[in-house]
């Protein structure tokens, strides 16, 4: 099963019907268009498109939509705090588009360094991928696939927000901060990543 976020709503791609508000059986690319349209333009909060082979369904889905790939990091310091950025009033994790010819690991390191001003990071492991759909300036739907890596930081640099990217703040947050400050003002896919690494 695959979960794609559409404006904080959930689009599932799976091999059978689910107990969500709406289920659509996959017929062709128009099924995807219809599902996204329902999530973007109605009150429906969760929709499932199903087909007997969910991997084949996912491949068909990616072919039906413009896709971009990004990479980012969950950076921990020696106090087990996590590094967050704040953009447009929302807490987020540092990430950005992968450049042509760049590996996902190098893109993740570069983007974290650019957005936070922190250097000498060490990737420890690949965590997960997240998927979300946004609408670009030409009103086209774009699927963003983000590859997330766990990183360690052992330095003492002062984080510097990348203002030109709309980042207003960079801050280390402990477990209590994450629950009380970050969770109320972040995105569902970020909560999913944090839960994946044991922050609830």
Backbone as ProteinMPNN parsed JSONL, in Angstrom:
{"seq_chain_A": "XXXXXXXXXXXXXXXXXXXXXXXXXXXXXXXXXXXXXXXXXXXXXXXXXXXXXXXXXXXXXXXXXXXXXXXXXXXXXXXXXXXXXXXXXXXXXXXXXXXXXXXXXXXXXXXXXXXXXXXXXXXXXXXXXXXXXXXXXXXXXXXXXXXXXXXXXXXXXXXXXXXXXXXXXXXXXXXXXXXXXXXXXXXXXXXXXXXXXXXX", "coords_chain_A": {"N_chain_A": [[0.831, -1.2, 0.0], [0.42, 2.268, -0.712], [0.768, 5.598, 0.477], [-0.31, 8.784, -0.246], [-0.062, 12.214, 0.288], [-2.422, 14.755, -0.15], [-2.841, 17.971, -0.029], [-2.887, 17.699, 2.839], [-4.808, 15.766, 3.004], [-5.592, 12.253, 2.537], [-4.508, 9.982, 0.118], [-4.824, 6.745, -0.792], [-3.169, 4.003, -2.317], [-3.858, 0.866, -3.097], [-4.304, -2.777, -2.856], [-6.869, -3.626, -2.411], [-10.264, -2.837, -1.347], [-10.713, -0.297, 1.185], [-11.5, 0.766, 4.571], [-12.357, 3.624, 4.253], [-13.482, 6.99, 3.446], [-14.072, 7.013, 0.652], [-13.88, 4.691, -2.028], [-12.263, 3.792, -5.036], [-12.226, 1.796, -7.882], [-9.429, 0.939, -9.822], [-9.306, 1.893, -13.18], [-8.209, 3.286, -15.414], [-5.845, 5.934, -16.282], [-7.543, 8.069, -15.809], [-8.895, 7.461, -13.512], [-7.099, 8.111, -11.485], [-6.954, 10.906, -11.845], [-9.584, 11.583, -11.212], [-9.716, 10.76, -8.511], [-7.808, 12.471, -7.265], [-8.971, 14.933, -7.846], [-11.365, 14.759, -6.377], [-10.349, 14.783, -3.753], [-9.133, 17.296, -3.725], [-11.215, 19.075, -4.188], [-13.556, 18.522, -2.779], [-15.19, 17.724, 0.375], [-14.172, 15.329, 1.173], [-11.883, 13.428, 3.013], [-10.206, 11.235, 2.89], [-9.257, 8.85, 0.514], [-9.346, 5.865, -1.391], [-7.701, 4.177, -3.961], [-7.918, 1.206, -5.7], [-6.399, -1.87, -6.822], [-5.602, -5.11, -8.009], [-2.818, -5.562, -8.032], [-0.743, -3.782, -6.199], [1.795, -2.635, -6.55], [2.08, -2.432, -9.321], [-0.014, -0.686, -9.719], [0.995, 1.588, -8.434], [3.191, 2.181, -10.115], [1.828, 2.813, -12.468], [0.474, 5.043, -11.544], [2.586, 6.875, -11.083], [3.392, 7.257, -13.711], [1.295, 8.679, -14.676], [1.4, 11.272, -13.816], [3.225, 14.349, -13.325], [6.409, 14.011, -11.948], [8.621, 14.793, -9.289], [11.785, 14.465, -7.631], [13.036, 14.543, -4.347], [15.172, 15.152, -1.469], [15.964, 14.74, 2.01], [16.784, 15.438, 5.508], [16.732, 13.946, 8.782], [18.02, 15.298, 11.362], [20.044, 14.614, 14.107], [21.396, 15.799, 17.166], [24.053, 15.608, 19.671], [22.611, 15.663, 21.991], [20.354, 14.313, 21.43], [18.422, 15.839, 20.233], [16.301, 17.121, 17.591], [16.705, 18.689, 14.426], [14.868, 21.352, 13.175], [13.193, 23.282, 10.614], [11.511, 26.419, 10.095], [8.9, 27.495, 8.117], [6.769, 29.709, 6.553], [5.123, 29.753, 8.84], [4.936, 27.091, 9.572], [6.358, 24.192, 11.044], [8.982, 22.205, 9.803], [10.983, 19.649, 8.205], [14.358, 19.851, 6.994], [14.817, 19.838, 3.47], [15.023, 19.21, -0.115], [14.993, 19.634, -3.742], [16.412, 17.067, -5.792], [19.325, 17.392, -7.691], [20.24, 17.134, -11.207], [22.013, 14.215, -11.931], [22.864, 13.924, -9.328], [23.318, 12.08, -6.317], [20.883, 10.595, -4.084], [21.697, 10.668, -1.412], [23.767, 12.627, -1.398], [22.287, 14.832, -2.205], [20.523, 15.097, -0.055], [22.308, 15.746, 2.058], [23.408, 18.15, 1.04], [21.115, 19.814, 0.809], [20.245, 19.979, 3.493], [22.453, 21.272, 4.635], [22.382, 23.706, 3.164], [19.868, 24.79, 3.886], [19.976, 25.047, 6.646], [22.484, 25.869, 7.51], [24.219, 24.232, 8.834], [27.072, 22.145, 8.987], [29.31, 19.33, 8.178], [27.886, 16.896, 8.484], [26.727, 13.564, 9.165], [25.481, 10.846, 7.464], [23.472, 8.272, 8.717], [21.537, 6.292, 8.2], [19.074, 5.238, 5.733], [15.757, 6.31, 6.002], [12.924, 6.518, 5.144], [10.492, 6.983, 2.458], [8.488, 9.755, 1.468], [5.361, 10.875, 0.092], [3.823, 13.441, -1.652], [1.291, 15.512, -3.14], [1.238, 18.493, -4.922], [0.069, 21.626, -6.3], [1.345, 23.308, -9.058], [2.524, 26.553, -10.355], [1.378, 26.65, -12.849], [-0.958, 25.375, -12.509], [-0.778, 22.625, -12.569], [-0.79, 19.289, -11.364], [1.669, 17.992, -9.227], [3.66, 15.272, -8.284], [5.559, 14.822, -5.496], [8.304, 13.066, -4.52], [9.971, 12.282, -1.696], [13.07, 11.428, -0.328], [14.19, 10.295, 2.717], [16.746, 10.671, 5.159], [18.454, 9.571, 8.089], [20.552, 11.543, 10.108], [23.599, 12.357, 11.797], [24.911, 14.873, 13.984], [27.717, 16.384, 15.291], [28.796, 18.796, 15.966], [29.078, 22.325, 16.964], [27.936, 24.493, 15.7], [26.076, 27.512, 15.085], [22.817, 27.357, 13.979], [21.707, 28.654, 10.8], [19.087, 30.167, 9.2], [17.961, 29.686, 5.816], [17.126, 32.336, 4.35], [16.359, 33.212, 1.782], [14.956, 31.079, 0.812], [12.611, 31.235, 2.089], [12.721, 30.445, 4.711], [12.299, 31.036, 8.078], [13.247, 30.405, 10.555], [15.53, 28.256, 12.308], [15.821, 25.51, 14.39], [16.817, 23.496, 17.21], [15.006, 20.812, 18.578], [13.738, 19.16, 21.425], [12.297, 16.045, 22.669], [9.986, 16.738, 24.137], [9.5, 19.354, 23.196], [8.897, 18.718, 20.542], [6.468, 17.354, 20.727], [4.848, 19.338, 21.992], [5.289, 21.794, 20.636], [6.09, 21.457, 17.904], [4.376, 19.426, 16.741], [1.648, 20.544, 16.759], [1.905, 22.396, 14.718], [2.767, 21.368, 12.186], [3.157, 19.216, 9.272], [1.199, 16.382, 8.109], [2.735, 14.391, 6.87], [5.245, 14.857, 7.959], [4.784, 14.313, 10.654], [4.351, 11.594, 10.374], [6.912, 10.681, 9.654], [8.341, 11.338, 11.982], [7.046, 9.702, 13.832], [7.834, 7.303, 12.788], [10.479, 7.181, 13.59], [10.272, 7.006, 16.289], [9.266, 9.214, 17.731], [6.503, 10.378, 19.327]], "CA_chain_A": [[0.0, 0.0, 0.0], [1.127, 3.55, -0.771], [-0.033, 6.718, 0.982], [0.094, 10.062, -0.831], [-0.79, 13.331, 0.891], [-2.949, 15.767, -1.074], [-3.321, 19.048, 0.861], [-3.128, 17.115, 4.161], [-5.755, 14.657, 2.891], [-4.861, 11.018, 2.25], [-4.829, 9.161, -1.049], [-4.205, 5.421, -0.665], [-3.115, 3.15, -3.503], [-3.736, -0.446, -2.471], [-4.8, -3.887, -3.682], [-8.272, -3.943, -2.117], [-11.027, -1.744, -0.736], [-10.354, 0.041, 2.562], [-12.579, 1.449, 5.294], [-12.186, 5.08, 4.181], [-14.695, 7.644, 2.936], [-14.404, 6.659, -0.726], [-13.036, 3.731, -2.737], [-12.4, 3.773, -6.492], [-11.494, 0.71, -8.523], [-8.599, 1.469, -10.901], [-9.655, 1.543, -14.569], [-7.14, 3.859, -16.244], [-5.285, 7.165, -15.696], [-8.644, 8.97, -15.41], [-9.239, 7.132, -12.116], [-6.211, 8.926, -10.647], [-7.408, 12.304, -11.964], [-10.839, 11.701, -10.466], [-9.414, 10.659, -7.081], [-7.14, 13.704, -6.822], [-9.975, 15.999, -7.942], [-12.285, 14.615, -5.234], [-9.652, 15.232, -2.541], [-8.839, 18.73, -3.805], [-12.389, 19.945, -4.384], [-14.716, 18.16, -1.959], [-14.864, 17.595, 1.806], [-13.62, 13.991, 1.393], [-10.547, 13.539, 3.629], [-9.389, 10.052, 2.594], [-9.779, 8.12, -0.637], [-8.519, 4.707, -1.74], [-7.79, 3.604, -5.309], [-7.418, -0.155, -5.511], [-6.129, -2.736, -7.972], [-5.063, -6.358, -7.433], [-1.358, -5.473, -7.864], [-0.54, -2.395, -5.747], [3.042, -2.112, -7.121], [1.752, -2.037, -10.705], [-0.866, 0.499, -9.573], [1.895, 2.695, -8.106], [3.947, 2.521, -11.329], [0.867, 3.499, -13.353], [0.206, 6.347, -10.945], [3.736, 7.748, -11.341], [3.413, 7.584, -15.147], [0.145, 9.534, -15.008], [1.551, 12.585, -13.179], [4.599, 14.881, -13.313], [7.048, 13.588, -10.686], [9.948, 15.322, -8.97], [12.387, 13.762, -6.508], [13.703, 15.405, -3.37], [15.817, 14.413, -0.379], [16.088, 15.557, 3.21], [17.406, 14.8, 6.651], [16.316, 14.032, 10.176], [19.337, 15.519, 11.961], [20.087, 14.527, 15.572], [22.661, 16.223, 17.785], [24.513, 14.727, 20.748], [21.593, 15.673, 23.049], [19.175, 13.616, 20.875], [17.444, 16.804, 19.714], [16.153, 17.08, 16.13], [16.794, 20.015, 13.807], [13.691, 21.715, 12.373], [13.125, 24.604, 9.997], [10.16, 26.995, 10.107], [8.635, 28.201, 6.863], [5.36, 30.109, 6.446], [4.39, 29.42, 10.061], [4.883, 25.644, 9.806], [7.611, 23.492, 11.307], [9.25, 21.23, 8.748], [12.339, 19.105, 8.197], [15.06, 20.37, 5.814], [14.781, 18.963, 2.292], [14.959, 19.955, -1.364], [15.044, 18.873, -4.991], [17.663, 16.415, -6.211], [19.808, 17.94, -8.957], [20.572, 16.14, -12.23], [23.283, 13.522, -11.694], [23.193, 13.921, -7.902], [22.763, 10.942, -5.573], [19.912, 11.021, -3.059], [22.443, 10.969, -0.186], [24.44, 13.926, -1.545], [21.237, 15.861, -2.245], [20.032, 15.271, 1.321], [23.339, 16.481, 2.804], [23.504, 19.521, 0.489], [19.915, 20.585, 1.151], [20.253, 20.261, 4.94], [23.478, 22.295, 4.856], [21.931, 24.992, 2.608], [18.696, 25.339, 4.572], [20.184, 25.237, 8.093], [23.809, 26.4, 7.804], [24.972, 23.232, 9.613], [27.942, 21.348, 8.12], [29.936, 18.127, 8.76], [26.831, 15.955, 8.862], [27.008, 12.175, 8.819], [24.289, 10.017, 7.241], [23.555, 6.982, 9.409], [20.71, 5.308, 7.502], [17.88, 5.664, 5.002], [14.587, 6.121, 6.868], [11.679, 6.241, 4.422], [10.093, 7.936, 1.413], [7.136, 10.307, 1.613], [4.779, 11.285, -1.185], [2.715, 14.397, -1.587], [0.915, 16.174, -4.388], [0.947, 19.919, -4.835], [-0.274, 22.238, -7.577], [2.352, 24.319, -9.392], [1.999, 27.847, -10.832], [0.582, 26.411, -14.067], [-2.107, 24.592, -12.048], [-0.56, 21.203, -12.83], [-0.512, 18.505, -10.167], [3.019, 17.445, -9.188], [3.93, 14.309, -7.225], [6.901, 14.99, -4.943], [8.797, 11.895, -3.793], [11.101, 12.734, -0.875], [13.866, 10.373, 0.304], [14.61, 10.82, 4.015], [17.885, 10.009, 5.781], [18.838, 9.929, 9.452], [21.891, 12.136, 10.124], [24.154, 12.757, 13.095], [25.683, 16.118, 13.997], [28.499, 16.432, 16.537], [29.423, 20.113, 16.09], [28.397, 23.329, 17.802], [27.629, 25.675, 14.886], [24.75, 28.115, 15.288], [22.061, 27.208, 12.729], [21.353, 29.891, 10.092], [18.023, 29.882, 8.238], [18.146, 30.135, 4.433], [16.035, 33.304, 4.212], [15.886, 33.3, 0.383], [14.04, 29.96, 0.581], [11.426, 31.456, 2.913], [12.881, 29.845, 6.047], [12.401, 32.129, 9.053], [13.868, 29.948, 11.81], [16.077, 26.895, 12.396], [15.939, 25.272, 15.835], [16.872, 22.139, 17.745], [13.84, 20.536, 19.421], [13.772, 17.89, 22.147], [11.063, 15.257, 22.546], [8.852, 17.517, 24.67], [9.246, 20.436, 22.228], [8.282, 18.143, 19.342], [5.061, 17.072, 21.045], [4.092, 20.536, 22.382], [5.471, 22.944, 19.738], [6.163, 21.075, 16.488], [3.2, 18.671, 16.284], [0.467, 21.355, 16.409], [2.16, 23.273, 13.579], [3.53, 20.718, 11.135], [2.376, 18.503, 8.269], [0.953, 14.976, 8.43], [3.842, 13.525, 6.444], [6.341, 15.056, 8.917], [4.386, 13.534, 11.837], [4.546, 10.193, 10.025], [8.355, 10.427, 9.731], [8.73, 11.397, 13.396], [6.536, 8.488, 14.465], [8.678, 6.233, 12.233], [11.758, 7.111, 14.347], [10.008, 6.873, 17.72], [8.755, 10.43, 18.377], [5.039, 10.348, 19.256]], "C_chain_A": [[0.871, 1.258, 0.0], [0.188, 4.638, -0.267], [0.545, 8.017, 0.432], [-0.735, 11.157, -0.169], [-1.168, 14.344, -0.174], [-3.562, 16.861, -0.21], [-3.738, 18.506, 2.23], [-4.237, 16.061, 4.168], [-4.988, 13.432, 2.404], [-5.415, 10.281, 1.039], [-4.082, 7.838, -0.887], [-4.232, 4.716, -2.018], [-2.855, 1.745, -2.98], [-4.362, -1.53, -3.345], [-6.248, -4.279, -3.392], [-8.972, -2.739, -1.492], [-10.593, -1.548, 0.717], [-11.534, 0.73, 3.237], [-12.255, 2.943, 5.397], [-13.438, 5.667, 3.541], [-15.084, 7.186, 1.53], [-13.385, 5.678, -1.291], [-13.322, 3.82, -4.23], [-11.603, 2.599, -7.03], [-10.724, 1.288, -9.709], [-9.069, 0.944, -12.257], [-8.534, 1.989, -15.503], [-6.68, 5.163, -15.58], [-6.368, 8.137, -15.228], [-9.081, 8.692, -13.968], [-8.383, 7.968, -11.165], [-6.653, 10.385, -10.65], [-8.657, 12.524, -11.123], [-10.578, 11.678, -8.961], [-8.788, 11.923, -6.539], [-8.127, 14.863, -6.815], [-10.939, 15.953, -6.752], [-11.616, 15.142, -3.957], [-9.397, 16.74, -2.552], [-10.086, 19.6, -3.739], [-13.657, 19.534, -3.636], [-14.268, 18.044, -0.502], [-14.267, 16.23, 2.144], [-12.179, 14.101, 1.889], [-9.63, 12.358, 3.328], [-10.06, 9.226, 1.5], [-8.8, 7.009, -0.999], [-8.782, 4.291, -3.181], [-7.18, 2.218, -5.217], [-7.332, -0.928, -6.823], [-5.395, -3.948, -7.414], [-3.546, -6.35, -7.216], [-1.008, -4.03, -7.492], [0.763, -1.794, -6.291], [2.837, -1.654, -8.57], [0.887, -0.773, -10.694], [0.004, 1.739, -9.316], [2.692, 3.143, -9.335], [3.062, 3.257, -12.324], [0.584, 4.909, -12.865], [1.33, 7.33, -11.263], [3.821, 8.158, -12.817], [2.333, 8.601, -15.513], [0.322, 10.976, -14.536], [3.009, 13.045, -13.283], [5.196, 14.566, -11.941], [8.378, 14.302, -10.495], [10.465, 14.591, -7.738], [13.16, 14.738, -5.63], [14.351, 14.528, -2.304], [15.99, 15.335, 0.812], [16.632, 14.755, 4.368], [16.682, 14.998, 7.961], [17.624, 14.09, 10.956], [19.235, 15.486, 13.485], [21.43, 15.039, 16.059], [23.004, 15.29, 18.946], [23.549, 14.685, 21.936], [20.3, 15.0, 22.605], [18.058, 14.585, 20.473], [17.418, 16.7, 18.186], [16.089, 18.5, 15.59], [15.597, 20.264, 12.887], [13.888, 23.087, 11.736], [11.681, 25.091, 10.109], [9.984, 27.82, 8.843], [7.132, 28.472, 6.788], [4.53, 29.613, 7.64], [4.31, 27.948, 10.397], [6.28, 25.095, 10.084], [7.775, 22.375, 10.287], [10.653, 20.673, 8.958], [13.042, 19.591, 6.933], [15.121, 19.347, 4.682], [14.791, 19.824, 1.047], [15.149, 19.046, -2.564], [16.423, 18.281, -5.257], [18.065, 16.986, -7.562], [20.195, 16.819, -9.906], [21.946, 15.545, -11.936], [23.689, 13.402, -10.237], [22.586, 12.691, -7.228], [21.791, 11.469, -4.516], [20.629, 11.42, -1.773], [23.107, 12.346, -0.265], [23.435, 15.072, -1.564], [20.731, 16.147, -0.839], [21.025, 16.087, 2.143], [23.404, 17.938, 2.349], [22.316, 20.363, 0.936], [19.871, 20.93, 2.641], [21.264, 21.367, 5.236], [22.999, 23.668, 4.376], [20.822, 25.615, 3.446], [18.948, 25.678, 6.038], [21.539, 25.844, 8.458], [24.695, 25.46, 8.603], [25.808, 22.376, 8.653], [28.502, 20.13, 8.879], [28.889, 17.153, 9.308], [27.216, 14.544, 8.423], [25.69, 11.415, 8.662], [24.484, 8.684, 7.95], [22.712, 5.911, 8.717], [19.604, 5.993, 6.7], [16.678, 5.36, 5.888], [13.355, 5.675, 6.076], [11.545, 7.185, 3.234], [8.727, 8.485, 1.792], [6.675, 10.821, 0.265], [3.722, 12.347, -0.933], [2.527, 15.1, -2.921], [0.654, 17.637, -4.095], [0.647, 20.439, -6.237], [0.723, 23.339, -7.865], [1.69, 25.597, -9.935], [1.125, 27.712, -12.077], [-0.639, 25.542, -13.789], [-2.014, 23.117, -12.435], [-0.266, 20.496, -11.503], [0.872, 17.869, -10.288], [3.116, 16.462, -8.019], [5.371, 14.498, -6.775], [7.241, 13.759, -4.108], [10.036, 12.337, -3.021], [11.744, 11.547, -0.17], [14.46, 10.953, 1.591], [15.73, 9.98, 4.629], [18.068, 10.499, 7.215], [20.274, 10.44, 9.402], [22.308, 12.463, 11.558], [24.958, 14.041, 12.93], [26.397, 16.237, 15.342], [29.151, 17.795, 16.772], [28.669, 21.056, 17.006], [28.131, 24.617, 17.031], [26.247, 26.22, 15.255], [23.989, 28.004, 13.966], [21.666, 28.565, 12.137], [20.267, 29.576, 9.064], [18.328, 30.442, 6.845], [16.953, 31.041, 4.078], [15.469, 33.33, 2.796], [14.966, 32.144, -0.006], [12.802, 30.067, 1.478], [11.509, 30.857, 4.305], [13.141, 30.96, 7.059], [13.156, 31.725, 10.313], [14.423, 28.538, 11.636], [16.309, 26.638, 13.884], [16.023, 23.792, 16.157], [15.68, 21.949, 18.682], [14.001, 19.18, 20.104], [12.398, 17.212, 22.054], [9.837, 16.037, 23.021], [8.481, 18.655, 23.718], [8.493, 19.912, 21.002], [6.796, 17.912, 19.571], [4.272, 18.37, 21.245], [4.15, 21.671, 21.357], [5.395, 22.553, 18.262], [4.862, 20.428, 16.005], [1.986, 19.54, 15.929], [0.657, 22.203, 15.138], [3.088, 22.621, 12.555], [2.585, 19.947, 10.223], [2.233, 17.03, 8.648], [2.113, 14.081, 8.015], [5.056, 13.671, 7.366], [6.037, 14.286, 10.213], [4.644, 12.045, 11.597], [6.026, 9.799, 10.128], [8.814, 10.372, 11.185], [8.257, 10.154, 14.149], [7.382, 7.284, 14.047], [9.973, 6.064, 13.042], [11.528, 7.179, 15.864], [9.585, 8.125, 18.454], [7.24, 10.467, 18.214], [4.457, 11.532, 20.008]], "O_chain_A": [[1.925, 1.297, 0.635], [-1.013, 4.618, -0.535], [1.725, 8.315, 0.615], [-1.958, 11.049, -0.073], [-0.342, 14.74, -0.995], [-4.676, 16.706, 0.289], [-4.822, 18.822, 2.72], [-4.57, 15.521, 5.224], [-3.865, 13.553, 1.914], [-6.609, 9.998, 0.946], [-2.852, 7.816, -0.848], [-5.203, 4.824, -2.767], [-1.769, 1.456, -2.479], [-4.881, -1.251, -4.426], [-6.794, -5.164, -4.05], [-8.331, -1.745, -1.152], [-10.168, -2.488, 1.388], [-12.45, 1.215, 2.572], [-11.927, 3.454, 6.467], [-14.343, 4.935, 3.142], [-16.264, 6.991, 1.238], [-12.183, 5.814, -1.064], [-14.478, 3.91, -4.644], [-10.437, 2.422, -6.678], [-11.285, 2.036, -10.51], [-9.211, -0.261, -12.464], [-7.985, 1.198, -16.27], [-7.075, 5.463, -14.453], [-6.121, 8.947, -14.335], [-9.579, 9.587, -13.286], [-8.88, 8.473, -10.159], [-6.72, 11.026, -9.6], [-8.774, 13.523, -10.412], [-11.147, 12.478, -8.218], [-9.179, 12.406, -5.476], [-8.127, 15.68, -5.895], [-11.286, 16.992, -6.189], [-12.24, 15.859, -3.175], [-9.439, 17.386, -1.505], [-10.022, 20.741, -3.282], [-14.715, 20.131, -3.836], [-13.094, 18.245, -0.192], [-13.891, 15.996, 3.292], [-11.353, 14.777, 1.275], [-8.414, 12.461, 3.491], [-11.257, 8.944, 1.552], [-7.584, 7.186, -0.923], [-9.927, 4.078, -3.579], [-6.065, 2.055, -4.721], [-8.07, -0.683, -7.778], [-4.645, -3.825, -6.446], [-3.039, -7.04, -6.331], [-0.977, -3.155, -8.357], [0.843, -0.58, -6.479], [3.356, -0.617, -8.984], [1.035, 0.098, -11.551], [-0.22, 2.799, -9.902], [2.852, 4.341, -9.571], [3.501, 4.219, -12.955], [0.467, 5.846, -13.655], [1.077, 8.467, -11.66], [4.263, 9.261, -13.137], [2.436, 9.295, -16.525], [-0.524, 11.822, -14.826], [3.92, 12.219, -13.325], [4.575, 14.819, -10.909], [9.172, 14.405, -11.43], [9.681, 14.149, -6.898], [13.844, 15.637, -6.119], [14.112, 13.322, -2.243], [16.143, 16.547, 0.661], [16.908, 13.561, 4.247], [16.103, 16.052, 8.227], [18.262, 13.063, 11.187], [18.451, 16.224, 14.082], [22.47, 14.762, 15.461], [22.315, 14.295, 19.171], [23.641, 13.799, 22.786], [19.278, 15.088, 23.286], [16.893, 14.197, 20.386], [18.384, 16.252, 17.567], [15.504, 19.392, 16.203], [15.342, 19.503, 11.954], [14.634, 23.929, 12.235], [10.749, 24.293, 10.205], [10.78, 28.707, 8.533], [6.324, 27.557, 6.944], [3.409, 29.127, 7.484], [3.689, 27.574, 11.392], [7.254, 25.485, 9.441], [6.814, 21.683, 9.952], [11.413, 21.171, 9.789], [12.396, 19.733, 5.894], [15.427, 18.173, 4.89], [14.59, 21.036, 1.129], [15.427, 17.854, -2.428], [17.452, 18.901, -4.987], [17.245, 17.06, -8.477], [20.449, 15.693, -9.479], [22.917, 16.27, -11.72], [24.742, 12.841, -9.933], [21.459, 12.306, -7.54], [21.863, 12.628, -4.108], [20.238, 12.382, -1.112], [23.025, 13.135, 0.676], [23.689, 16.144, -1.015], [20.532, 17.305, -0.471], [20.631, 17.017, 2.846], [23.449, 18.851, 3.175], [22.487, 21.495, 1.39], [19.503, 22.045, 3.009], [20.973, 22.29, 5.995], [23.176, 24.67, 5.069], [20.827, 26.822, 3.691], [18.232, 26.494, 6.618], [21.73, 26.288, 9.59], [25.795, 25.835, 9.007], [25.305, 21.934, 7.62], [28.208, 19.928, 10.057], [28.995, 16.66, 10.431], [27.934, 14.357, 7.441], [24.887, 11.344, 9.593], [25.525, 8.042, 7.808], [23.12, 4.752, 8.65], [19.248, 7.146, 6.944], [16.588, 4.275, 6.463], [12.814, 4.594, 6.308], [12.376, 8.071, 3.031], [7.903, 7.774, 2.368], [7.486, 11.16, -0.597], [2.835, 12.169, -0.098], [3.458, 15.259, -3.711], [-0.055, 17.981, -3.15], [0.937, 19.776, -7.233], [0.939, 24.214, -7.027], [0.465, 25.709, -9.97], [0.251, 28.54, -12.332], [-1.276, 25.035, -14.712], [-3.03, 22.444, -12.608], [0.417, 21.039, -10.635], [1.208, 17.282, -11.317], [2.705, 16.775, -6.902], [6.299, 14.353, -7.571], [6.566, 13.447, -3.127], [11.039, 12.722, -3.622], [11.069, 10.763, 0.497], [15.147, 11.974, 1.56], [15.678, 8.75, 4.623], [17.868, 11.675, 7.517], [21.121, 9.846, 8.735], [21.481, 12.798, 12.406], [25.593, 14.275, 11.902], [25.765, 16.195, 16.397], [29.971, 17.938, 17.68], [27.752, 20.657, 17.724], [28.1, 25.702, 17.613], [25.367, 25.473, 15.684], [24.459, 28.499, 12.941], [21.336, 29.501, 12.866], [20.506, 28.794, 8.144], [18.883, 31.533, 6.713], [15.925, 30.581, 3.581], [14.258, 33.452, 2.61], [14.277, 32.21, -1.025], [12.039, 29.11, 1.611], [10.501, 30.764, 5.007], [14.087, 31.734, 6.912], [13.646, 32.579, 11.052], [13.856, 27.724, 10.907], [16.925, 27.458, 14.565], [15.411, 22.95, 15.5], [15.379, 22.829, 19.49], [14.349, 18.185, 19.468], [11.468, 17.739, 21.443], [8.783, 16.001, 22.386], [7.302, 18.897, 23.46], [7.581, 20.562, 20.491], [5.969, 18.231, 18.717], [3.159, 18.502, 20.735], [3.189, 22.427, 21.214], [4.73, 23.218, 17.468], [4.308, 20.831, 14.982], [1.35, 19.304, 14.901], [-0.32, 22.671, 14.553], [4.063, 23.226, 12.11], [1.366, 20.014, 10.378], [3.039, 16.494, 9.409], [2.444, 13.125, 8.716], [5.816, 12.718, 7.54], [6.934, 13.68, 10.798], [5.094, 11.329, 12.491], [6.354, 8.721, 10.624], [9.571, 9.484, 11.577], [8.973, 9.62, 14.996], [7.617, 6.369, 14.837], [10.499, 4.957, 13.164], [12.47, 7.383, 16.629], [9.541, 8.122, 19.684], [6.74, 10.575, 17.095], [3.237, 11.687, 20.066]]}, "name": "protein", "num_of_chains": 1, "seq": "XXXXXXXXXXXXXXXXXXXXXXXXXXXXXXXXXXXXXXXXXXXXXXXXXXXXXXXXXXXXXXXXXXXXXXXXXXXXXXXXXXXXXXXXXXXXXXXXXXXXXXXXXXXXXXXXXXXXXXXXXXXXXXXXXXXXXXXXXXXXXXXXXXXXXXXXXXXXXXXXXXXXXXXXXXXXXXXXXXXXXXXXXXXXXXXXXXXXXXXX"}
